[in-house]
Every structure is written in C-alpha cells, then in structure tokens.
Amino acid sequence: KYAENMYYFSELALTLNAPENGTAPTDSRRRPDQRLMENGRWDEANAEKQRLEEKQRLSRKRREAEAARATEDGTPCDPYKPLWFERKKDPVTQEMAHVYKGGYWESKEKQDWSLCPDIF
C-alpha cells in the first residue's frame, strides 16, 4: 500500500535503514544526510552530503600527507586499519578478503565506542 510514495521499495527494503539504538557512531544508518533525505528535507540533505564528502576528502589528504612525511623522514607510518576487520587470504579462494576480527559486539554490549573515529 502506498508503494509509489516509497520509491516502490519492498517492506524489507524500507526497514533496512531503520535506526537502531546502541549502534556504533560510525553505523551508516546514522548518516545525517540520509536522515534528512528520508524526512524529505532535500536541500539540507544535499548540503549535508557535501559537508560529509569534504570531511572525508580532508581526512584522506591528512593520511596521505602523514604517509608522505613518514616516507621522507624514514619513520614508520601506521596506515589506516579498520577497527573490526583485517585483511587475510581466504583459504578457499586464495584471494584477499576482509575478515571480522572481533570487538564490535563487545563494544556494543559495553556501549564503549571510544575507538570509533568521528566520521559524521
């Protein structure tokens, strides 16, 4: 019912982005631009999306600059690493894959998100 107002998404598709209490601050369901869009506030959503993208660009530039300085100085540079995943070779396919290394569910249970970066 009223599917035309919801982009003809199925009921399941409509619920996939529903907010959930207690998730990490980096959870994509917390994207402020997405929330604004879902509430029909298009102009604000577009402005927020631009802000987020610029923040991501600046973060990447900072990491690249740090890596370049480390290369010039000969000092070790710790590249960005995902919090809850690590790259490992899949024993079956022999391809590199991101494998869950643990910690998310423990952080969620404790509601300790201190390791999460500020991405929004």
C-alpha positions in Angstrom: 0.0 0.0 0.0 1.3 3.5 -1.0 4.4 1.9 -2.5 4.6 4.8 -5.1 5.4 7.1 -2.2 8.3 4.9 -1.1 10.1 4.5 -4.4 8.4 1.1 -4.9 10.7 -0.4 -2.3 9.6 -3.6 -0.6 8.7 -3.6 3.1 12.0 -5.3 3.8 14.0 -2.7 1.9 12.2 0.1 3.7 13.3 -1.3 7.1 16.9 -2.0 6.3 17.9 1.6 7.1 15.7 2.0 10.2 17.6 3.5 13.1 18.7 1.1 15.9 19.6 2.1 19.4 23.1 1.3 20.6 24.9 1.1 17.3 28.3 2.5 16.7 28.6 6.2 15.9 30.1 5.1 12.5 27.0 3.0 11.6 25.8 4.1 8.2 22.2 4.3 9.5 23.4 7.4 11.4 24.3 9.4 8.3 22.8 12.8 8.9 22.3 13.4 5.2 20.4 10.2 4.8 18.1 11.0 7.7 17.4 14.5 6.2 16.7 12.9 2.8 14.3 10.4 4.3 12.5 13.2 6.1 12.0 15.0 2.7 14.4 17.8 3.5 16.3 17.6 0.2 18.2 20.9 0.2 19.5 20.3 3.7 20.4 16.7 2.8 22.4 17.8 -0.2 24.3 20.4 1.8 25.0 17.8 4.5 26.2 15.3 1.9 28.6 17.9 0.5 29.9 18.6 4.1 30.4 14.9 4.7 32.2 14.4 1.4 34.5 17.3 2.1 35.3 16.0 5.6 36.2 12.6 4.0 38.5 14.3 1.5 40.3 16.2 4.2 40.7 13.1 6.2 42.2 11.2 3.3 44.5 14.1 2.5 45.8 14.2 6.1 46.5 10.5 6.0 48.3 10.8 2.6 50.3 13.8 3.9 51.3 11.8 7.0 52.4 8.9 4.9 54.4 11.2 2.6 56.2 12.8 5.6 56.9 9.4 7.1 58.4 8.3 3.8 60.6 11.4 3.6 61.7 11.1 7.2 62.2 7.3 7.1 59.9 7.0 10.1 57.3 4.2 10.2 53.7 5.2 9.2 50.8 3.2 10.5 48.3 3.1 7.7 44.6 3.3 8.3 43.2 0.0 9.6 39.6 -1.0 10.0 38.5 -1.4 13.6 36.7 -4.8 13.4 38.1 -6.3 10.2 41.5 -7.4 9.0 42.7 -8.4 5.5 43.6 -12.0 5.2 43.9 -14.5 2.5 40.8 -16.6 2.1 41.9 -20.3 2.5 39.4 -21.4 -0.2 39.7 -18.8 -2.9 43.2 -17.6 -2.0 42.0 -14.0 -2.5 42.4 -11.3 0.0 39.3 -10.6 2.0 38.3 -8.5 5.0 37.6 -10.9 7.8 35.9 -10.0 11.1 38.5 -10.0 13.9 36.1 -9.3 16.8 35.4 -6.5 19.1 32.2 -4.9 17.7 29.7 -6.9 19.7 31.8 -6.4 22.9 31.9 -2.7 22.3 28.1 -2.7 21.6 27.4 -4.5 24.8 29.5 -2.1 26.8 28.4 0.9 24.7 32.1 1.8 24.5 32.7 3.4 21.2 35.8 5.3 22.2 37.9 3.7 19.3 35.5 4.9 16.6 36.6 7.8 14.5 34.3 10.9 14.1 33.2 10.3 10.5 29.9 12.3 10.5 
